[in-house]
Amino acid sequence: MKNAQFSRRHFIHQMGTAAIVIPGLTSLGLQSCGSKKDESTSESPSSTTTTTGSERKLGIALVGLGKYSEGELAPALEKTTNCRLAGIVTGSPDKADTWKKKYDLPDKNVYDYKNFDKIVDNPDIDIVYVVLPNSMHAEYTIRAAKAGKHVICEKPMAMNPEECQQMIDACKKANRQLSIGYRLHFEPHNREMMRLGQQEVFGKVNRIIAEDGQVQDDSTPWRLGGGIGGGGPLRDVGVYCLQGAIYTKGQIPIAVSAKLHPVTDPKKFSKVEEGVDFQLFFADGTTADCKASFNEKFNKLRAEAAKGWFELAPAYAYSGLKGKTSQGKMEIENVPQQAHQMDAFAECILKNQPTTVPGELGMRDVQLIEAIFEAARTGRKVSTKDVLQVMDKSALA
């Protein structure tokens, strides 16, 4: 079954992509479209009225019905206020039948990868959420924009900055919003790290430790470079470390260094790195020591400041996040992260305001990932002077 699924995806990947159009940047940072602290928990029910006062929830179509869509996004859409699951895109007829029955989806809102572009004629679908392997993000974001749909694209945004720019340009040309699936920007523990660091509550942040690792198996072979490829721990979990360090410090690094982990399993890690240690250097002398791995488990974000420290462990999980500071425990409830993320984007669309996690933020991180790979390859510190200077400052609002 896995081999058959891979062949299908390989076929999909050979389909055409969209052309490059005129580049540009969106405006950023309206707090109304970022996350706000509230009292809801993962058990909070949906409302029939959106936070904007509209009775209509925006319809989301999930493109790709893998583990993340099945286990996180679809259940989260049952807890959202401003949006709902309206459609699916899958190459598996069996999955299509299962999802239609489970979520009461009409046949007209179920697409495969060949007829995906017909979504342009479906008013039930306002937003397309691209939940495909990394190397397919650009193609389906561009096609969704051409079909007149707003887009959420999972992280990392794309394989290289050139693809990111094409995605941004396509959405601008179509006058549609593009958001990256950075759920932790709407998660209250991580937003508290943003606040504490950016507002220098414990004084200047001098050192950050950001680590994310998991023991990756072959249940999603593309993460190990199989099939269409595009995986590896730096792209998959390392982006959380990048994000965490930057939004805690409130600055973009001026340089990076990196070193790949020794390969302990040559067969498993024949196409992607096993792990990588990388360091971010900030203009004021602060450093961030980061680590990403597909063969070790760790999950931490820590900031050491002039007058204390604060940390999350675990920091990047879907639930069960815990935080503490040098003054005591963070008394913060866990929330349905993906529900908050999707609701925030839907609210931006309903209010015609920009998202705080736009395509430019995703492109910035892809540029940094490229710099880290270059640093690992050359053994030299690499300047990031050409990286987009885009920040999420919503925690300061």
Beta strands, then each sheet from edge to edge (+ up, - down):
strand 1: 58-63
strand 2: 83-89
strand 3: 110-111
strand 4: 127-130
strand 5: 150-153
strand 6: 178-180
strand 7: 205-215
strand 8: 255-260
strand 9: 275-281
strand 10: 287-293
strand 11: 295-305
strand 12: 308-312
strand 13: 323-325
strand 14: 328-329
strand 15: 382-383
sheet 1: 3+ 2+ 1+ 4+ 5+ 6+
sheet 2: 14+ 13- 12+ 11- 7+ 10+ 9- 8+ 15-
end
